[in-house]
Amino acid sequence: MSTTRRTAPVLRASAAALAALALGGCGIRSTPVPVDAGPAPSRASCAAPAAEEERGPGGGSVRADVFLVCGGAVSAVERTVAPGGPEQGPGPGPESGPDTRLETARELLKELRENPSRAEREAGFGSSVPGDLEVTGPGDGDPGGTLRLSRDPGGLPSFALAQIVCTLTGTAAAGRDGSVVLGGPVRDGGGEPPLRYSCTDALRGSPEAAKTAGTPLP
């Protein structure tokens, strides 16, 4: 048998091996290899957990709805608020003055700034409200029911503004019609005119709408 005949099969085998290596270098596999990437991410339930029991000694705690972010929308969760906290229900009556409105707004904003509880986090809830955000009463020339935030409402994350609006409306922090009047900080020479906000279905379902939800006051 000649040398040429003996080496031909070897050359053919080597060529096949080189071709296989070339294909592998291009990311092409002859057979798929299953990869275990772990369990698929679970979807948030957005089911509001039960309110926690009162935080401190003594009675008199009240329940308040606080709106958190979940699943691309804002939804209410029930919180237990310390005595002297917000009054739920329709807008304030004749006996509810500026002090009650501001106290209610501060208590609810405090709830929004806090980290969600473990049960809330497990249900998929979170908060976009900045931890240093504060609220004060009206500035000079503002309508009596105005609440001034330490940052311009239009400069807040859209989810944060939707949370604030929906949490404050319908409480003693709001007006008789359930809406809330919000403005930014009062600077030298005044501040931006406050706007009126309402917690509509569109705002709850698409918080991006918060940026254009405010309406000028008459």
Disulfide bonds with the S-S distance in Angstrom:
Cys46-Cys70 2.10
Cys166-Cys199 2.04
